[in-house]
C-alpha cells in the first residue's frame, strides 16, 4: 500500500458529488419537458416549491459539500504526513461508502430514520479518522 492510496476514496467521493450535481438539471429539464414546470419558475433558484425531486438532489449535493470537506482535509493531511496506513484507508472507504448509501437513500425512498442512521455513522467514522490523525500527530506519538 502506498501513501497515494488515500486519494482513491477521495476521488470516489468527488466523482459521486458530481453525479449528484448532474441529477439536478436532469430532474429540472425532465420536469420542464413534461410541462410540470416552466424554467422561468426557477429564476430565483427556488426548487422546493416547484420541483421536490430537484430540491432533494440539491440538498443532497449541498450535504456532500459540508462535512466531507473535513474528510478531504484529513486525507490530505494523512498523505502529507505519511500516516496513511491500512486502518486509515479502510476508514476512508467506509466513510465514502456510508456517504454514497446515505445519498442513495436520500435520493430514492428518503426515509429519515435510515438517512439519519447513515449520516450519524458516517460522522462517527469521520470523527474516528480525525481522532486517529490527532493521536498520530501529537507530540507524544
C-alpha positions, 0 to 999 in steps of 0.5 A: 500500500502506498501513501497515494492510496488515500486519494482513491476514496477521495476521488470516489467521493468527488466523482459521486458529488458530481453525479449528484450535481448532474441529477439536478438539471436532469430532474429540472429539464425532465420536469420542464419537458413534461410541462410540470414546470416552466424554467422561468419558475426557477429564476430565483433558484427556488426548487422546493416549491416547484420541483421536490425531486430537484430540491432533494438532489440539491440538498443532497449535493449541498450535504456532500459539500459540508462535512466531507470537506473535513474528510478531504482535509484529513486525507490530505493531511494523512498523505502529507504526513505519511500516516496513511496506513491500512486502518486509515484507508479502510476508514476512508472507504467506509466513510465514502461508502456510508456517504454514497448509501446515505445519498442513495437513500436520500435520493430514492425512498428518503426515509429519515430514520435510515438517512439519519442512521447513515449520516450519524455513522458516517460522522462517527467514522469521520470523527474516528479518522480525525481522532486517529490523525490527532493521536498520530500527530501529537507530540507524544506519538 
